[in-house]
Amino acid sequence: MTPHPPPPELPRKQAAPLADAAFSLLVQGVLDYGIFMLDPQGYVISWNAGAERINGYSAAEIVGTHFSVFYPTEDKASGKPRWELETAVAEGRLEDEGWRIRKDGSRFWANVVITALWDDKGRLAGFGKVTRDMSERRAAQNALSERRRLFDHLVQAQETERRRIAWDVHDDSIQAMVAVGMRLQLLTERVPEAYVPELERLDLSVRGAISRLRNLTFRLHPPGIDRSGLVEALSNHLTEVAGSWKMTPSFEHRLDRDPGPETAVTIFRIAQEALLNVYKHAHARTISVRVESSGGGILTRVADDGNGEPMAGDAGRDHFGIIEMRERAETAGGWWSMRSEPGVGTTVEFWVPSPPADSAGPAAEAAGPAESLEPAGPDGADGADGPADPAELADPAHSPAPVDGPR
């Protein structure tokens, strides 16, 4: 069969030059941007529909008026309008963000670009000015900053309360239980032999309670996070608990910079809960934690090679640990997810924003340096002051009662 010849190429159509009237219609029809021209002295000589919508003036009202009418009194007093024109002449263009004034006297936050226009003889013909109302974006940014400030206050309040509770447990409950244990040991030496086994059982129960209380104070405020920062605190915590749970740990970090204290605490708390979740439900042999900078925040991944059993929907929603992890991440402005595959394992992944330290604002400055609660070491006077022995975390008799419900 004879092949068909290729079709001839169509000649390229030459676009007709855009008429001045058509271009004027295009500019006039733009509503999202105020586009107008100034003469070399700064007086308005053209005006589009977008400029009318943003500034409130009709063309008949504003043409022939000096553009300084759009500036607040303080900017006019400082000579800002004149300076902007001079800068546009010297550098070709100027871009600025700041307050501008509408016809009704209200202020709006504007992004302004002024471009110097020259004729074919190199003489200044005037200026092109493009104005965009950025008030909504600024309001959104301010709302985000306020949310971040409130979140920082919330984290600081939570950690302060955790420290207070840890101190109370350490100084009151543990001391009282230690005193009870000492009296039981004295009674064991004085009572008839028939009562000794029962007192020994009571003493064992008291020791278990002391151990659980020590474990509680450790979980309320783990040592190291204030002093060493996120990476070292999280790495040390993983190594300690994985060793006590007979799991092989793996830790990786790729951070551009250290997060602020509130962000670090949030990441640590979510990872801490995820690790405890692995111990309670996964029956895993290995566990890995990875922390890396990503998209203006920090992405954290906690993965295990456990049973990976999927959660029942209702039970999963009601699982306090899962709710706590998700709410912590979302309150911080981030997200949290968990995926499981039977026979492969479970991965908990979450991301939280990590603004630069200097953007924390007055909240961080007002809060001042955080107090550090470091539980006393094993050599404390009561013999039960330090964080719980890691081995106790692996022993159900000494660890906190598991939260019921699937992973």
ABEGO torsion letter per residue (X at the ends): XBBBBBBBBBBBBBBBBBBAAAAAAAAAABAABBBBBBBAAGBBABBBAAAAAAAGBBAAAABGBBAAAABBAAAAAAGAAAAAAAAAAAAGBBBBBEBBBBAAGBBBBBBBBBBBBBBAAGBBAEBBBBBBBAAAAAAAAAAAAAAAAAAAAAAAAAAAAAAAAAAAAAAAAAAAAAAAAAAAAAAAAABBAAAAAAAAAAAAAAAAAAAAAAAAAAAABBBGAAAAEAAAAAAAAAAAAAAAAGBBBBBBBBBABBBBAAAAAAAAAAAAAAAAAAAAAAGBABBBBBBBBBGGBBBBBBBBABAGBBBBAAAAAABAAAAAAAAAAAAAGBBBBBBBBBGAEBBBBBBBBBBBAAAAEAAAAAAEBBBBBBBBBAABAAGAABBBBAAAAABAAABBBBBBEBX
